[in-house]
Amino acid sequence: MLGFAFRRLLQAGIVMVTVALIAFSLFRFVGDPVNQMVGMETSVEQRAALRQELGLNDPVLVQFARFVANAARFDFGTSYQFRQPVADLFARRIPATLELSFASAVLALALGIPMGVYAGLKRDSPLSRLFLSLSLVGISLPTFFIGILLIFLFSVTLQWLPSFGRGEIVQVGSWWTTGFLTASGLKALVLPSITLGLYQMTLIMRLIRAEMLEVIRTDYIKFARARGLPDRLVHFRHALKNTLVPVVTITGLQLGSIIAFATITETVFQWPGMGLMFLQAVRNVDIPIMAAYLMLTAFLFVTINFVVDILYYLIDPRLRVDQA
């Protein structure tokens, strides 16, 4: 177990160093940081002094080592656009993104797993066919289009739910904010969480359905039924447990993508999270924010993948046999 975890940590470290190199390249090859920080009236001497102060005259390897050391402390300097430390900007935006991602993940798992199990066990029922039809809609339609449709239906036509913003939020602790504790915050969370979680929900549902159809035809399931075990025990203790082996990996990756690719949903609903700030940074060539977002999303992906690998190791006994 420890050797398996160590190898995964080593691979995660290699991935993070590679992503750090890409993020560092943004500072080197996408514009000039000095030009982004000063105005037209700045003299050549002042520009040279600022370049020396920022360490841009140092060798590339020295600059990269300094960048990695600062990134480990989440120090990406000052935003060109907002003139504020990037860490402070992300600290104010992270709660909104994580809150939206958490709600979307819960929605995807809470609906996707039981729908997939039902569609696998009752494959010819009308409700199962309805689930498959809805899953085609969730997979085929782009995220921004689903968001616009939901806004048109529930915000413009029915006027039940807000179309933008996070609603009223509550300060929890020194830096965390949440909308879970207010009615307007919960209402504002409904449409964007459905938009962001719909694709993951349909993917999880179809994956579990396919795995259930394959597992229930295996010999050990037939033997369990021949022993007279009740259907509930056969389906949920034996069949569903064995479908989780491939499902855990795919689900982990998809839940990671909820955080990484929330930019479109946050833009459609003007959700004040990291994704919206990243798109604004791209539009304004704000390299520190772009680099910080790249590093943070990579770290989240690597962390989620590491947890998924450990769960995969615990669920699948074949991996433990191979490592023995």
C-alpha positions in Angstrom: 0.0 0.0 0.0 2.7 2.5 0.9 4.8 1.6 -2.1 1.7 2.1 -4.4 0.9 5.5 -2.8 4.6 6.6 -3.1 4.7 5.8 -6.8 1.5 7.7 -7.3 2.9 10.7 -5.4 6.0 10.6 -7.5 3.9 10.6 -10.7 1.8 13.5 -9.3 5.0 15.5 -8.6 6.2 15.0 -12.2 2.9 16.2 -13.5 3.0 19.3 -11.2 6.5 20.2 -12.3 5.4 19.9 -16.0 2.4 22.1 -15.4 4.6 24.6 -13.5 6.9 24.7 -16.6 3.9 25.5 -18.8 2.7 28.2 -16.4 6.2 29.7 -16.1 6.3 29.8 -19.9 3.3 32.2 -19.9 5.5 34.8 -18.1 8.3 34.3 -20.6 6.5 34.1 -23.9 3.1 35.8 -23.5 3.8 39.5 -23.4 6.2 41.4 -21.3 5.4 41.6 -17.5 7.0 45.1 -17.3 4.8 46.5 -20.1 1.7 45.1 -18.3 2.7 46.8 -15.0 3.7 50.3 -16.2 2.3 53.0 -18.3 3.5 54.7 -21.4 5.1 57.6 -19.4 7.5 55.2 -17.6 11.1 55.9 -18.6 13.6 53.3 -19.8 15.6 53.6 -16.6 12.5 52.9 -14.5 11.6 49.9 -16.7 15.1 48.5 -16.3 15.0 49.0 -12.5 11.6 47.2 -12.4 12.9 44.4 -14.5 15.9 44.0 -12.1 13.6 44.1 -9.1 11.4 41.4 -10.6 14.4 39.2 -11.3 13.7 39.1 -15.0 17.5 39.5 -15.7 18.3 36.3 -13.8 19.0 33.0 -15.7 16.0 31.1 -16.8 16.6 28.2 -14.5 16.9 30.5 -11.5 13.7 32.2 -12.5 11.9 28.8 -12.8 13.2 27.6 -9.4 12.0 30.9 -7.8 8.6 30.5 -9.6 8.1 26.9 -8.3 9.1 27.9 -4.8 6.7 30.8 -4.8 3.9 28.7 -6.4 4.3 26.2 -3.5 3.4 29.0 -1.2 0.7 30.1 -3.7 2.5 33.3 -4.3 1.9 34.4 -8.0 2.6 38.0 -7.5 0.2 40.9 -8.3 -2.6 40.9 -10.8 -1.9 43.2 -13.7 -5.6 44.0 -14.0 -6.7 44.3 -10.4 -3.4 45.5 -8.9 -4.0 43.1 -6.0 -2.2 39.9 -4.8 -3.4 36.9 -6.8 -3.7 34.8 -3.7 -6.2 37.3 -2.2 -8.2 37.3 -5.4 -8.4 33.5 -5.5 -9.2 33.4 -1.8 -12.3 35.4 -2.4 -13.3 33.4 -5.5 -12.5 29.8 -4.4 -15.6 29.4 -2.1 -18.0 30.2 -4.9 -16.4 27.7 -7.3 -16.1 24.9 -4.7 -19.6 25.5 -3.6 -20.9 25.2 -7.1 -18.7 22.2 -7.8 -19.9 20.4 -4.7 -23.5 21.0 -5.4 -23.0 19.7 -9.0 -21.1 16.7 -7.9 -23.7 15.7 -5.3 -26.4 16.1 -7.9 -24.5 14.0 -10.4 -23.9 11.2 -8.0 -27.3 11.3 -6.2 -29.2 11.0 -9.5 -26.7 9.3 -11.8 -26.1 6.2 -9.6 -29.7 5.2 -8.9 -30.8 6.0 -12.5 -28.0 3.9 -13.8 -28.8 1.0 -11.5 -32.5 1.1 -12.5 -31.8 1.4 -16.2 -29.5 -1.6 -15.9 -31.9 -3.8 -14.0 -35.1 -2.7 -15.8 -33.6 -2.2 -19.2 -36.9 -2.6 -21.1 -39.1 -0.5 -18.9 -40.6 2.9 -20.1 -38.8 4.7 -17.3 -35.5 3.2 -18.3 -36.0 4.4 -21.9 -36.9 7.8 -20.6 -33.6 7.9 -18.6 -31.7 7.0 -21.7 -33.4 9.7 -23.8 -32.6 12.3 -21.1 -29.0 11.1 -21.0 -28.7 11.7 -24.8 -29.8 15.3 -24.2 -27.3 15.8 -21.4 -24.4 14.4 -23.5 -25.3 16.0 -26.8 -26.2 19.6 -25.9 -23.3 21.9 -25.0 -23.2 23.3 -21.5 -23.7 27.0 -22.4 -26.9 26.0 -24.4 -28.3 24.1 -21.5 -27.7 27.0 -19.3 -29.4 29.5 -21.7 -32.4 27.2 -22.0 -32.7 26.9 -18.2 -32.5 30.7 -17.8 -35.1 31.2 -20.5 -37.5 28.7 -18.9 -37.1 29.2 -15.2 -35.9 32.8 -15.0 -37.4 34.7 -17.9 -40.6 32.7 -18.5 -41.6 31.3 -15.1 -39.5 33.8 -13.0 -38.9 31.2 -10.4 -35.2 31.4 -10.1 -32.5 34.1 -10.5 -30.5 34.1 -13.8 -27.2 35.4 -12.5 -25.1 36.0 -9.4 -24.7 34.1 -6.2 -27.5 35.5 -4.1 -27.1 36.6 -0.5 -24.0 35.0 1.1 -22.9 34.6 4.7 -19.3 35.0 6.0 -18.1 31.9 7.7 -14.7 32.3 9.4 -12.1 34.7 8.2 -12.3 34.1 4.5 -14.9 31.5 3.6 -18.3 32.6 2.3 -21.3 30.4 1.6 -24.8 30.7 0.1 -26.0 27.5 1.6 -27.3 29.3 4.7 -29.6 31.7 2.8 -32.7 31.2 0.8 -31.5 33.5 -2.1 -28.2 31.7 -2.1 -29.8 28.3 -2.5 -32.1 29.6 -5.2 -29.2 31.1 -7.1 -27.3 27.8 -6.9 -30.0 25.6 -8.5 -29.7 26.5 -12.2 -25.9 26.6 -12.4 -25.5 23.4 -10.5 -27.9 21.6 -12.8 -26.1 23.0 -15.8 -22.7 22.0 -14.6 -23.7 18.6 -13.2 -26.0 17.4 -16.0 -23.3 16.0 -18.3 -21.5 14.2 -15.4 -24.8 12.8 -14.2 -25.7 11.4 -17.6 -22.2 10.0 -18.1 -22.3 8.3 -14.7 -25.8 6.9 -15.4 -24.8 5.4 -18.7 -21.6 4.0 -17.4 -23.3 2.3 -14.4 -26.0 1.0 -16.7 -23.5 -0.6 -19.0 -21.5 -2.1 -16.1 -24.7 -3.5 -14.5 -25.8 -5.1 -17.7 -22.4 -6.8 -18.0 -22.2 -7.9 -14.3 -25.7 -9.4 -14.0 -24.8 -11.8 -16.8 -21.8 -13.2 -15.0 -21.7 -16.7 -13.4 -21.3 -15.6 -9.8 -24.5 -13.5 -10.1 -26.3 -16.6 -11.5 -24.9 -18.7 -8.7 -26.1 -16.2 -6.1 -29.6 -16.3 -7.5 -29.5 -20.1 -7.6 -28.7 -20.1 -3.9 -32.0 -18.3 -3.3 -30.6 -14.9 -2.3 -33.1 -12.1 -2.5 -32.8 -9.7 -5.5 -31.9 -6.7 -3.3 -28.9 -8.6 -1.9 -27.9 -9.8 -5.3 -28.2 -6.4 -7.0 -26.8 -4.1 -4.4 -24.3 -6.2 -2.5 -22.8 -8.3 -5.3 -23.6 -6.6 -8.7 -23.4 -2.9 -7.8 -20.2 -3.5 -5.7 -18.4 -4.9 -8.7 -19.6 -2.2 -11.1 -17.8 0.4 -8.9 -14.3 -0.7 -9.9 -14.3 1.1 -13.3 -16.9 3.6 -12.2 -14.7 5.0 -9.4 -12.0 6.0 -11.9 -14.3 7.7 -14.4 -16.3 9.4 -11.7 -13.2 10.8 -10.1 -12.0 12.3 -13.3 -15.4 13.7 -14.1 -15.7 15.3 -10.6 -12.3 16.8 -11.2 -13.5 18.2 -14.5 -16.4 19.9 -12.7 -14.0 22.2 -10.9 -11.6 22.6 -13.8 -14.2 23.3 -16.5 -16.7 25.4 -14.6 -15.6 28.4 -16.6 -18.5 28.2 -19.1 -21.2 27.8 -16.5 -19.8 30.6 -14.4 -19.7 32.8 -17.4 -23.3 32.1 -18.5 -24.6 32.7 -14.9 -22.1 35.4 -14.0 -21.1 33.2 -11.0 -18.4 35.0 -9.1 -15.9 32.1 -9.1 -12.4 31.3 -10.3 -13.6 30.3 -13.8 -15.2 33.7 -14.5 -12.1 35.5 -13.2 -9.9 33.3 -15.4 -11.8 34.2 -18.6 -11.5 37.9 -17.7 -7.8 37.4 -17.2 -7.4 35.8 -20.6 -9.3 38.7 -22.2 -6.9 41.2 -20.4 -3.7 39.1 -20.7 -3.4 38.9 -16.9 -0.6 36.3 -16.7 -0.4 35.9 -12.9 -4.1 35.0 -12.7 -3.8 32.6 -15.7 -0.7 30.9 -14.2 -2.3 30.6 -10.8 -5.5 29.1 -12.3 -3.5 26.6 -14.3 -1.5 25.5 -11.3 -4.5 25.3 -9.0 -6.7 23.3 -11.4 -3.7 20.9 -12.0 -3.3 20.5 -8.3 -6.9 19.7 -7.8 -6.9 17.2 -10.6 -3.7 15.5 -9.3 -5.2 15.4 -5.8 -8.5 13.9 -7.0 -6.7 11.3 -9.1 -4.5 10.3 -6.2 -7.5 9.8 -4.0 -9.2 7.8 -6.8 -6.1 5.6 -7.3 -6.1 4.8 -3.5 -9.8 4.0 -3.6 -9.3 1.9 -6.7 -6.6 0.0 -4.9 -8.8 -0.6 -1.9 -11.9 -1.7 -4.0 -10.1 -3.9 -6.5 -8.4 -6.9 -4.8 -6.5 -7.7 -8.0 -4.3 -4.7 -7.6 -3.3 -5.8 -4.1 -2.5 -9.3 -5.4 -0.3 -7.8 -8.2 1.6 -5.7 -5.6 2.1 -8.6 -3.3 
